[in-house]
Amino acid sequence: MKNSTKCAALLAMILFLLLITPSAGQEDWPTSPKTNQGKKWRVGYLEGGVFYAYGPYLARIVEGLMELGWIERAELPKLDPSGDARPLWAWLGRTAESKYLEFVADAYWSCNWDDKLRTETRTKVLDRLNNTKDIDLMLALGTWAGKDLANDEHSVPTMVVSSSNPVQSDIIRSVEDSGHDHLHASVSPKRYERQIRFFHQATGFKRLGLVYEDTAEGRTYAAVENVERVSKEHNFQIVRCYAPGDLPDRQEAYRNLLKCYEDLAPKVDAVYLTIHNGNELKNLASLLAPLNKHKVFTFAQRSSEEVRHGVLMSLTTAATGYMGLFEAITIAKTFNGAKPRGLPQVYDDPTTRVALNVEVAQQLDYEPPGWLLEMADEIYNKIEPVRSK
């Protein structure tokens, strides 16, 4: 990283800390570590299933807690490319040192994107929270988990993380109010509109391919409302294809996604690669093949890691250290007495990360404008193969 980039990152961090510091006259809560009346605070975890973002998000939160002194500093284990958070959770319970927090080994629940298992798991979690009463805070990763704990059926503080749009998903009442005293969900209202506007400005596409599962959750993952809003502003056509994705069989989700890309490739000049369970890094090359054949511009909604491995560009703030610190501060204030509902939910990363793959641009006969090259802080000259674990 260049010195200027380091300086920019430092200034951005300072700005971020200023933004999350309450103004004079507002009640604030400390973030300093404290025990639960001499005992460790016990933390649980719930997810809809393995997802690329959940492991990185958990890691960034842990790093934020280390920054605040709640956990002893240590190097985290390498994350699985799938995003599976379970190995990290096991490491936290077995190896991480903390006088204040316990990541409870048997309080990790995953529904494997199975509707039946989801119902059973929800019942088990609520029984644990209401009857055993040995969990002090829940981390709810993603929309499924957020929806299952965003209710009055329990009162355990719950942090909803990595939900694409918790307002549209009816997890929280609004960006200002979660609707439940025990509930908090981080919100970045403009993230996806910012991505689409950037993509359109950079390429000038006329027909944008959009693939998603045609359910409330699927439309939320794909930011359909945001894309439609920008489409009206900039007068481009959305060409849709529906691909069921919340499935126990991830290979079936992949096949559904691939079929949509094959169908869309000759009909569009750009595709917004949205969050979908079939869109794993190991599948990326085959998913992109029909799009590259027809010289379709591609944009990764979720992460610049996809740009490294073959997507044309991305504009992303997913799973950054700023997000981790934001969530860690929320957790720390909760353990210091704050109601989650009373803490800020709106989170916008103060940095803009632009990623571009030069080899893909050449294959697509795309010449990036000068302003884009000046903004890009992640430039990949070649398509890097995805290495198996």
C-alpha positions in Angstrom: 0.0 0.0 0.0 1.3 3.4 -0.9 2.0 6.0 1.8 -0.8 8.2 0.5 -3.2 5.3 0.8 -2.1 4.6 4.3 -2.6 8.3 5.2 -6.1 8.2 3.6 -7.0 5.1 5.6 -5.8 6.7 8.8 -7.8 9.9 8.2 -10.8 7.8 7.3 -10.6 5.9 10.6 -10.4 9.2 12.5 -13.4 10.5 10.6 -15.3 7.3 11.4 -14.6 7.6 15.1 -15.8 11.2 15.0 -19.0 10.1 13.2 -19.9 7.5 15.8 -19.1 9.7 18.8 -22.3 11.3 20.2 -22.6 15.1 20.2 -22.7 17.1 23.4 -25.8 16.6 25.5 -26.6 13.1 24.3 -26.3 10.3 26.8 -23.4 8.1 26.0 -22.3 4.7 27.3 -18.7 3.6 28.0 -17.1 0.9 25.8 -14.5 -0.1 28.4 -14.4 -3.8 29.3 -16.4 -5.0 32.4 -17.5 -8.4 33.6 -21.1 -9.5 34.2 -21.0 -9.1 38.0 -17.7 -11.0 38.2 -18.6 -13.5 35.5 -18.0 -13.6 31.7 -20.7 -12.4 29.3 -21.8 -15.4 27.3 -22.3 -14.9 23.6 -24.3 -17.0 21.1 -24.5 -17.2 17.3 -27.3 -17.9 14.8 -27.1 -18.0 11.0 -29.4 -19.2 8.2 -26.6 -21.2 6.7 -23.0 -21.0 5.6 -22.5 -17.8 3.6 -19.4 -16.1 2.2 -19.8 -12.9 4.4 -20.5 -14.4 7.8 -17.0 -15.6 8.7 -15.4 -12.3 7.7 -18.0 -10.3 9.5 -17.5 -12.3 12.7 -13.7 -11.9 12.3 -14.0 -8.1 11.9 -16.2 -7.9 15.0 -13.7 -10.0 17.0 -10.9 -7.7 15.9 -13.0 -4.7 17.0 -13.5 -6.2 20.4 -9.7 -6.8 20.6 -9.2 -3.1 19.7 -11.5 -2.1 22.6 -9.7 -4.5 25.1 -12.5 -7.1 25.5 -10.4 -9.9 24.0 -6.6 -10.3 24.2 -5.0 -9.5 20.9 -4.1 -12.5 18.8 -3.9 -13.6 15.2 -7.1 -15.1 14.0 -7.2 -18.4 12.1 -7.4 -18.3 8.4 -11.0 -18.2 7.2 -12.5 -20.8 4.9 -13.2 -19.4 1.4 -16.9 -20.5 1.9 -17.2 -18.0 4.7 -18.1 -20.8 7.2 -17.9 -19.1 10.6 -18.0 -22.3 12.7 -14.1 -22.9 12.7 -13.6 -19.3 13.9 -16.3 -19.8 16.6 -14.6 -23.0 17.8 -11.3 -21.1 18.0 -12.9 -18.3 20.0 -14.2 -20.8 22.5 -11.1 -22.9 22.7 -8.2 -20.5 22.2 -9.1 -16.8 22.4 -8.2 -15.2 25.8 -10.7 -12.9 27.5 -11.5 -12.0 31.1 -14.9 -10.6 29.9 -16.4 -12.7 27.1 -17.2 -16.3 26.5 -18.2 -17.5 23.0 -20.3 -20.5 24.1 -19.4 -23.6 22.2 -22.9 -25.2 22.1 -24.6 -21.8 21.4 -23.7 -21.8 17.7 -26.7 -22.6 15.5 -26.8 -22.9 11.7 -30.0 -23.8 9.7 -28.2 -25.0 6.5 -30.7 -23.0 4.4 -33.3 -25.7 5.2 -36.8 -24.4 6.0 -37.6 -27.4 8.3 -34.4 -27.1 10.2 -34.9 -23.4 10.5 -38.2 -23.9 12.3 -36.6 -26.5 14.6 -33.6 -24.3 15.3 -35.6 -21.2 16.0 -37.6 -23.2 18.7 -34.4 -24.5 20.3 -32.8 -21.0 20.4 -35.8 -19.4 21.9 -36.1 -22.1 24.5 -32.4 -21.6 25.4 -32.9 -17.8 25.7 -36.1 -18.0 27.7 -35.7 -21.0 29.9 -32.1 -21.9 30.2 -31.2 -18.2 30.3 -27.5 -18.7 30.0 -26.9 -16.4 26.9 -26.3 -12.7 27.5 -26.1 -11.6 23.8 -26.9 -13.1 20.4 -25.1 -12.4 17.1 -27.7 -13.0 14.3 -25.9 -13.2 11.0 -28.0 -12.5 8.0 -31.7 -12.0 7.1 -33.0 -15.5 8.2 -31.4 -15.2 11.7 -32.4 -11.6 12.0 -36.0 -12.3 11.2 -36.1 -15.2 13.6 -34.9 -13.2 16.6 -36.5 -9.8 15.8 -39.6 -10.3 17.9 -41.0 -10.1 21.4 -40.6 -13.8 22.0 -37.4 -13.1 24.0 -35.5 -10.2 25.5 -31.9 -11.2 25.0 -29.8 -8.4 23.4 -29.5 -9.3 19.7 -27.1 -7.8 17.1 -28.3 -8.4 13.5 -25.2 -8.3 11.2 -24.8 -8.7 7.4 -28.5 -8.4 6.6 -28.7 -6.9 3.1 -31.6 -4.5 4.1 -33.1 -5.1 7.5 -35.8 -2.4 6.9 -37.1 -4.0 3.7 -36.8 -7.4 5.4 -39.0 -6.2 8.2 -36.3 -7.0 10.8 -36.4 -3.5 12.1 -39.0 -0.7 12.0 -36.8 1.9 10.5 -33.2 3.0 10.2 -33.6 5.0 13.3 -35.7 2.5 15.4 -35.3 -1.2 15.6 -38.8 -1.6 17.2 -37.6 -3.8 20.1 -35.6 -2.7 23.1 -33.3 -5.7 22.8 -32.7 -5.5 19.1 -30.1 -3.7 17.0 -29.4 -4.1 13.3 -26.6 -2.2 11.4 -27.9 -0.4 8.3 -26.2 1.0 5.3 -29.1 2.5 3.3 -27.3 3.9 0.3 -24.7 1.1 -0.3 -26.3 -0.7 -3.2 -27.6 2.4 -4.9 -24.1 3.8 -4.8 -22.8 0.6 -6.4 -25.3 0.7 -9.3 -24.8 4.4 -10.0 -21.1 3.8 -10.1 -21.4 0.8 -12.4 -23.7 2.7 -14.8 -21.4 5.8 -14.8 -18.4 3.6 -15.5 -19.8 1.6 -18.3 -23.0 3.3 -19.6 -24.9 0.0 -19.9 -28.5 0.0 -21.3 -29.7 -3.4 -20.3 -28.8 -4.7 -16.8 -29.2 -8.4 -16.0 -30.4 -9.1 -12.5 -30.7 -12.6 -11.0 -32.4 -13.4 -7.8 -34.7 -15.7 -6.0 -38.2 -14.4 -6.3 -39.0 -14.2 -2.6 -39.0 -11.4 -0.1 -35.5 -12.5 1.1 -34.2 -13.0 -2.4 -35.3 -9.6 -3.5 -33.7 -8.1 -0.5 -30.4 -9.9 -1.1 -30.3 -8.6 -4.6 -31.2 -5.0 -3.6 -34.1 -5.1 -6.2 -35.8 -2.0 -4.9 -32.5 -0.1 -5.0 -31.7 -1.2 -8.5 -35.2 -0.3 -9.7 -34.8 3.2 -8.1 -31.6 3.9 -10.0 -33.0 2.4 -13.2 -35.8 5.0 -13.2 -33.2 7.8 -12.6 -30.9 6.7 -15.4 -33.3 5.1 -17.8 -31.8 1.7 -18.2 -33.7 -1.6 -18.6 -33.7 -4.4 -16.0 -33.7 -7.9 -17.5 -34.6 -10.3 -14.7 -34.1 -14.0 -14.2 -35.3 -16.0 -11.1 -33.0 -18.5 -9.5 -34.0 -20.2 -6.2 -31.0 -20.0 -3.9 -31.9 -20.5 -0.2 -31.6 -24.3 -0.6 -29.8 -27.0 1.5 -28.2 -28.2 -1.8 -25.7 -25.5 -2.8 -25.0 -27.2 -6.0 -28.6 -26.9 -7.0 -28.5 -23.2 -6.2 -25.4 -23.0 -8.4 -27.1 -24.7 -11.3 -30.1 -22.4 -11.0 -27.8 -19.4 -11.1 -25.7 -20.7 -14.0 -28.8 -21.3 -16.1 -29.9 -17.7 -15.6 -26.5 -16.3 -16.6 -26.6 -18.5 -19.7 -30.1 -17.2 -20.6 -29.2 -13.5 -19.9 -25.8 -13.4 -21.6 -27.0 -12.7 -25.2 -29.8 -10.3 -23.9 -27.9 -7.8 -21.8 -24.7 -5.7 -21.8 -24.1 -5.8 -18.1 -24.9 -8.0 -15.1 -25.0 -7.1 -11.4 -23.7 -10.3 -9.6 -25.9 -10.3 -6.6 -25.7 -12.1 -3.2 -26.8 -15.7 -3.9 -25.9 -19.1 -2.4 -24.9 -20.4 -5.8 -22.4 -17.7 -6.2 -19.4 -19.2 -4.5 -15.8 -18.4 -5.5 -15.2 -22.0 -6.6 -18.1 -21.6 -9.1 -17.1 -18.1 -10.3 -15.2 -19.1 -13.5 -18.0 -21.2 -14.8 -20.6 -18.6 -13.9 -18.7 -15.9 -15.7 -18.0 -18.0 -18.8 -21.3 -17.3 -20.7 -21.1 -13.6 -19.7 -17.5 -13.2 -20.9 -18.3 -15.0 -24.1 -20.9 -12.2 -24.9 -18.6 -9.5 -23.6 -21.0 -8.6 -20.8 -19.8 -6.1 -18.2 -19.9 -7.5 -14.7 -20.1 -5.9 -11.2 -19.7 -7.8 -7.9 -22.2 -6.7 -5.3 -20.6 -8.5 -2.4 -16.8 -8.2 -2.5 -13.6 -7.2 -4.3 -12.5 -10.8 -3.9 -14.7 -11.7 -6.9 -12.8 -9.0 -8.9 -9.6 -10.7 -8.0 -10.9 -13.9 -9.5 -12.6 -12.6 -12.7 -15.4 -10.0 -12.2 -14.7 -6.7 -14.0 -15.2 -4.3 -11.1 -16.7 -3.7 -7.7 -17.3 -0.9 -5.2 -17.6 -2.5 -1.8 -17.2 -1.8 1.9 -18.2 -5.3 3.1 -16.5 -6.8 6.2 -14.1 -3.9 6.7 -12.4 -3.0 10.0 -14.7 0.0 10.3 -17.7 -2.3 10.3 -16.1 -4.5 12.9 -15.4 -1.6 15.2 -18.9 -0.2 14.8 -20.4 -3.6 15.9 -17.9 -4.0 18.7 -18.7 -0.6 20.1 -22.4 -1.5 20.0 -21.8 -4.7 21.9 -19.5 -3.0 24.4 -22.1 -0.3 25.1 -24.8 -2.9 25.5 -22.8 -4.8 28.1 -22.2 -1.4 29.8 -26.0 -0.9 30.2 -27.3 0.6 27.0 -30.4 -0.7 25.4 -29.6 -1.9 21.8 -32.7 0.0 20.5 -31.2 3.3 21.7 -27.9 2.9 19.9 -27.2 4.2 16.3 -27.9 1.7 13.6 -26.8 3.6 10.5 -23.4 2.6 9.3 -21.6 3.9 6.3 -18.0 3.1 5.7 -16.0 6.4 5.4 -13.9 4.9 2.6 -14.8 4.0 -1.0 -13.0 0.9 -2.2 -12.9 0.6 -6.0 -11.6 -2.7 -7.5 -10.9 -3.3 -11.2 -9.6 -6.3 -13.1 -7.4 -5.2 -16.0 -7.3 -8.6 -17.7 -11.1 -8.9 -17.7 -11.3 -5.3 -19.1 -9.1 -6.3 -22.0 -11.1 -9.4 -22.7 -14.3 -7.4 -22.8 -12.7 -4.6 -25.0 -13.4 -2.2 -22.2 -11.2 0.9 -21.7 -11.7 2.2 -18.1 -12.1 6.0 -17.9 -9.3 8.0 -16.3 -11.4 8.9 -13.3 -12.1 5.3 -12.5 -8.4 4.4 -12.7 -7.6 7.3 -10.3 -10.2 6.0 -7.8 -9.1 2.4 -8.0 -7.1 1.2 -5.0 -7.4 -2.5 -5.9 -6.2 -3.2 -9.4 -5.7 -6.8 -10.5 -3.6 -7.2 -13.7 -4.5 -10.8 -14.1 -7.4 -13.2 -13.2 -6.2 -15.2 -10.2 -7.4 -18.8 -10.1 -9.4 -19.8 -7.0 -7.2 -22.2 -5.1 -9.0 -25.0 -3.3 -8.5 -25.3 0.4 
